[in-house]
Amino acid sequence: MEALALIAVAVFLFTYALIIDERIHRAVAAMLGGAIVVFLGIVPWESLLEHVDFGTIFLLLGMMIIVNTARGSGLFEFIAIKTTKLARGSPIRVLVLFALVTAVVSAFLDNVTTVLLLTPMLLYVARVMNLNPIPFLVTEIFASNVGGAATLIGDPPNIMIASSAGLTFNEFLIHLGPIMIVNMVILLLMMYVIYGRSMRVSPDERKEMVRTLDGLDERAAIVDRSLFNKSVAVIAFVVFLFFIHDRIGEFLHVVLPFVDPAMGLEPAEVALIGAAIILFWSRQSPEEIFEKIEWPALFFFGGLFVIVGALVETGIISSIASVMVENVDSTGEAMFIVAWFAAIASAIVDNIPLTAAMIPLIHDMGTTMDVYPLWWSLALGACLGGNGTAIGASANVVVIGIAEREGINISFIEFLKVGMLVLFVTVAVGFVMLWLKFAV
């Protein structure tokens, strides 16, 4: 068993190294690591499916289908142009409004999808206004990670935590929503202090910007009015279901007495229901929609769950949990360790594999303490820790990659200087708010 444990750790570290190196796609790295532990029998085939969190995978799959279908209507371009016009030629106002839109959209859609949709439009607006795009892009990254942390579906770590711990959409809103609202205010103040001087323009330049922006027609961005209306309706319906998913039986029982009032829906079920509705109602070609799904991300999750399953099977996770528990005297100390370990580690490696490794560890800590506050500490650290470096979260990599294709270079060090400041300030604020709620 010791030999198998060493192999499991070696495969885990080897997979991490491949992910950090980035010369091999992370999905391939995760699949390779998963294949090795299955081939060697560390994770028996009969227990393989127990370690794969299909709640996470199906939730992401459903939301990808909804977003990719809605994308064809011009919905997201419409939002971007409308937001820009509200700024009336003020670069700071553009930055603030785009940050708010990014945060809100990231809270209800996956933040990677959000930045994929909004970054090209943000680059276009910066070009039209003749502004340096780097402050806008960096702020967009931070806003996507802060906004995504506020809800169950906003960031992959939250999806994974909720699926494993049985947490509801409303619980995320209650415990993390207020923290992220405070952090968004702090983030915008920080961005103003850091970038405000570099974005000042003269009155004449501002008038010219207003004339240019007035020439943009948000209605022209809507390429399919029927699909636009259907997309808005389905997204609104799905968001509503997320709010009541754990109490859906109470609502259905009123009109359908045979429905059990105690019935609830998993978040993954809500996403798949929404995906089925929008595909049926829109009559879009499923082949075209399915081709746009981020299959590498889903296979990455699958492989990663198997690798972490090897650590569970060999007892590595329970051993680490035992060490942590032995050195923790209170819930507050455990919250501190989990939040800051997750935050700093997420700045070094992608927060998805980190969360996958931490989840079984926290489950094992449940034998000696109440781990409910620890789930929120993990979500806080994993989501906001991704702001620390250029590789800390998937949204960071996506935005920087799009910028590079446009000839805009955001260096690792340049991002690090601002990102680590944002990490420490936002995690500190969030931890204090959680500590006051659960540990005092």
Summary of the structure (lengths in Angstrom):
residues: 440
radius of gyration: 22.2
end to end distance: 41.9
largest distance: 73.5
contacts: 1601
relative contact order: 0.15
helix: 79%
strand: 0%
